[in-house]
Structure formats: C-alpha cells, structure tokens
Amino acid sequence: MDDLKYGKRNKRGDWAPNDPVETAPLFAFPPKLMAILKWLPHYFFPWNAIFALSAVAYWAWVIPPVETMKTLAIGWALWLYAVNAVCVFLFYGAFELHLYVLKRQENRFKYNGRFPSDQKNSVFWFDRQNVDNMLRTFLSGVTIWTAIEVGMLWAYANGYAPWLTFAENPWTLALVALVVPIIHEFHFFCIHRLIHVPFLYKWVHSVHHNSVNPSPWSSLSMHPVEHFLYLGTAFYHLILPSNPVLMLYQLHYAGFGAIPGHVGFDKVEVGEDRLVDSHSYAHYLHHKYFEVNYGDALIPLDKWFGTWHDGSPEGEARMQERYRRRKEKLAARKTRTEVRGAAE
C-alpha cells in the first residue's frame, strides 16, 4: 500500500500525515451536530469496543465469584495477574510481531523511520529498548494493574463501592459506559501534567520518555509511581454509581488502551487493502517534543491550556513561540536575581 497517498516522508525516512490532527468535535462551541454524528462511530470502533468487550469477557470467564472476592487472598490475585500478563503478552505481542518483528508493513506509515532494534542505548536496561520496556511492563505495570483490580473488586464485593445492576439501572450505567473514555482523558491529562513537573519528570516520568521512538512495548513502560497514577483511573468508580464491569472497562481502557498511542505507526494495514487508524500521531508528537499534547485530543484540554500541537507548521510555530517566551521569562528572572544579589 502506498503511504504517500496519505502523508509525506522526509530525508531521514520519517513519515507524517498530510492532514493536521483534529480534536474531537464533542466539546466544540457552538455545537456541531453533523460533525459529532460523523465522528461518533470512531468513538466506539474499533478501540473502545475492543476494551469494553474485553471487560465483559473478564467478568464472564475470569473474575472469581463474589464470595471469593470478599476476602483478599493470594490465590485469586495470582490468577488475575496470570490472566492479565497473558492478555498483555498476546495483545501487545500481536502488534509487536506484525509491525516490528515480521515488519509486514516495513516502514509504511511509520512516524520515525528507524526501528528501536536498530541501535543500542544505555538509558535502557541491558541497552535494549524492547527488553527494558517488556521487563517494566510485566514486573511493575501488570503487577500494579492487578493490585488495583484486586482492590477494586474486593471493594465491590464488600459494599465499599456503589454497585448498580444493569437490570435496575440500565440508563445510568449506559451513561457511565459512554463517559469512560472521557474520564480517562481527563485523568490522563491531569496526572500527565503533574509528572511533567521537573522533579517528578526527572525521577518518574523520564523512564517512559526514554522511548523517544515508541513501539508497542513502550506503552506500559513506566516508573512504578506512574503506573499507579495512570492505572489509578479505576478509583473513580469508588464514588461513581457504577458496576464492576464498567470499572474493568475503565482499567482496560488504560491498560490495553495504551497500545494505540505507542505503536509508532499512523495506520495498521489489515489484509491487502484495509487500514485501521491508530489515532496515535498526537501522542507521538508528545514523545518527540516532550511538552505538547498532554492529552489525547478527545477533550481539547491542550488547546485550552496552550499546549496543543497538531503536526502542522502553524502548530510548530506556536510551540516555538511558547518556548521563546519561556526562555525570555527565565532570562529575566535570572537577571533580577543577579541584580538583587549585587545590591545586597
């Protein structure tokens, strides 16, 4: 498939889409009804539907009986860790195998023309990005994911979280299900801005940003503190009128949903002539430039706070202007400090 019909490639082999990234029309003012209706299928398919169905499957076939979950025990916790680990291995591994091991697309639609395996880097454990990313995913990521999952299920089983049934509260739970991605976006933006504070960035978030050229296993390659903050999106269901299935959906949206933003490809080729959008360009730009696109464009929070980069020359100019103003402020502050020190 010819990716140059959809974008352009520079001399380094890096690919970028022709069209700038757009935020979802959901929060546009005045409301744009036709734009929302046209966009709505993308809200559900394919990613949100996959994560929702995975939560239903977990509840049907994986989650222990309520009586079992009333007592914290290592047995069912280890069972959930094993299932989570296998599912992460299969889901993440499928993208890794298709795009990075077999390279079935070669570098078509790949933002960064190089592959992480092409070079060693001392910032990673054993100097290998994939080895580092996989170890952090399973040692810390899946462990904390499971701990939060176990804690939330225990809370539901013991009546510490509001558990509504679908039979008695279908419309309330349908509404909560609809806003699960919005909850995630709000939470992600807030904690993401927090861990970009210099101290937290240095000691916590820099681990994730070591993967400047992200690949599937970069998705959950984080410091344990970031794992807890990021996957802690499930804790909203301690106060929301919700259901364990929707809590699992929230958790899966974070855990499995980290994949689309980190595959490193704009589109995934499925068969001879079908493409699936990863919708990952906005987050790729965050990995490239560090201080833009703290959210994923579902809510235009970056636009509201002045950190939006849509990949266009105008977006680049806005980013450079913001950097220039910040540099001037820092220089002015330094000058004032020096003058004050000389006067004393």
C-alpha positions, -999 to 999 in steps of 0.1 A, spaced: 0 0 0 13 35 -9 15 55 23 25 86 3 -12 90 -7 -18 98 30 13 116 40 49 125 33 83 112 42 114 133 49 150 126 40 155 107 73 127 83 64 102 98 89 66 98 78 39 124 87 3 126 77 -9 152 53 -37 165 75 -31 180 109 -45 163 140 -80 174 149 -96 173 184 -129 155 187 -159 178 179 -176 167 212 -167 199 231 -169 224 202 -189 255 207 -212 262 192 -221 225 190 -216 209 155 -242 182 154 -233 168 119 -196 167 128 -204 148 160 -226 123 142 -199 117 116 -173 113 143 -194 91 166 -186 57 150 -148 65 156 -157 69 193 -168 33 195 -148 14 168 -126 -3 169 -107 5 201 -134 14 226 -155 -16 216 -125 -39 220 -118 -27 255 -154 -28 265 -158 -64 252 -126 -74 270 -142 -62 303 -173 -82 296 -153 -113 288 -133 -109 320 -164 -107 341 -179 -137 324 -149 -160 324 -120 -146 346 -133 -128 376 -138 -150 407 -172 -154 424 -183 -125 447 -180 -147 478 -144 -154 469 -136 -117 464 -149 -107 498 -116 -120 512 -82 -108 500 -62 -139 491 -31 -146 472 -47 -174 451 -72 -153 432 -48 -124 430 -22 -146 413 -49 -159 390 -58 -124 379 -21 -115 375 -16 -145 353 -45 -137 330 -36 -101 328 0 -110 319 -11 -135 292 -36 -110 277 -10 -82 277 16 -105 261 -9 -116 234 -23 -82 227 9 -61 228 28 -90 212 4 -91 182 13 -55 173 50 -61 180 51 -93 159 31 -77 130 49 -43 129 83 -48 144 94 -84 142 79 -96 109 78 -60 96 49 -68 74 44 -30 67 81 -23 65 82 14 74 50 24 57 30 48 79 58 48 105 64 81 121 101 75 130 117 57 101 141 38 123 132 8 144 142 6 181 160 -27 175 184 -9 151 205 5 178 216 1 215 210 28 241 225 29 275 194 46 291 176 12 288 182 -19 309 206 -42 290 210 -13 265 179 -26 246 146 -7 244 124 -37 240 140 -57 268 137 -27 291 101 -20 281 89 -56 285 105 -60 319 90 -28 332 56 -38 317 54 -72 335 74 -65 367 57 -33 376 29 -25 351 9 -57 352 16 -61 389 2 -27 398 -27 -32 373 -36 -64 391 -32 -49 426 -57 -21 417 -80 -46 400 -80 -68 431 -85 -39 455 -114 -26 434 -131 -60 431 -127 -65 469 -143 -31 475 -173 -40 453 -177 -74 469 -177 -58 504 -200 -29 496 -174 -2 497 -181 9 461 -215 17 446 -226 -14 427 -256 -8 404 -271 -36 384 -278 -33 347 -313 -47 351 -323 -20 375 -302 9 363 -297 5 325 -296 42 316 -274 53 344 -248 26 336 -251 32 299 -242 69 306 -212 58 328 -201 35 300 -203 63 275 -181 86 296 -154 60 305 -131 74 277 -138 110 288 -130 101 324 -97 85 312 -88 116 291 -94 140 320 -75 118 344 -46 112 320 -42 149 312 -41 158 349 -16 132 360 4 137 328 8 174 335 17 166 371 45 142 363 60 168 339 68 190 369 107 190 368 112 169 400 87 143 391 98 142 355 134 136 365 126 108 389 94 93 375 82 102 340 116 103 323 115 64 324 86 65 299 102 92 278 133 72 273 113 57 245 116 87 222 108 63 193 80 44 209 69 9 200 42 -14 214 61 -25 245 67 12 253 30 15 261 33 5 298 70 10 302 68 34 332 82 40 367 60 23 393 48 57 406 35 65 371 19 31 368 -1 37 400 -11 72 389 -20 62 354 -39 29 362 -55 46 392 -82 59 368 -102 29 381 -105 46 415 -132 70 401 -155 40 403 -153 41 441 -175 72 440 -193 69 407 -227 50 405 -211 22 386 -206 -16 382 -176 -39 383 -178 -45 346 -175 -7 339 -146 -5 364 -129 -32 344 -136 -13 312 -120 18 327 -90 -3 337 -87 -20 303 -91 13 286 -59 24 304 -40 -9 303 -48 -22 268 -57 13 255 -21 25 259 -12 5 228 -28 26 200 -9 57 212 25 39 211 25 16 181 46 42 162 25 38 130 -3 61 119 -22 32 103 -21 -6 106 -25 -25 74 -51 -53 78 -51 -75 47 -44 -62 12 -65 -30 12 -78 -22 46 -63 3 71 -70 8 108 -62 42 122 -41 42 154 -50 78 162 -15 80 177 0 110 160 -8 135 187 8 113 213 38 106 191 43 143 189 44 144 227 72 118 227 90 138 201 87 172 216 80 164 253 60 195 262 30 193 239 -2 171 237 -5 160 273 -39 146 264 -52 126 235 -75 151 218 -108 137 230 -112 167 252 -94 198 238 -76 204 271 -43 211 253 -60 237 232 -75 253 263 -41 253 281 -20 263 251 0 231 247 -16 218 215 5 207 186 -15 193 156 16 185 135 12 214 111 37 242 105 13 265 125 15 241 154 53 241 152 53 279 152 31 280 183 53 256 201 85 275 192 68 308 203 59 293 236 95 281 241 108 316 232 85 333 257 95 309 284 132 314 277 127 351 279 110 348 313 138 326 326 164 351 314 145 380 330 142 361 363 179 353 363 188 389 356 166 401 385 182 376 408 217 387 398 208 424 403 193 417 437 224 397 447 247 426 436 226 451 455 229 431 487 
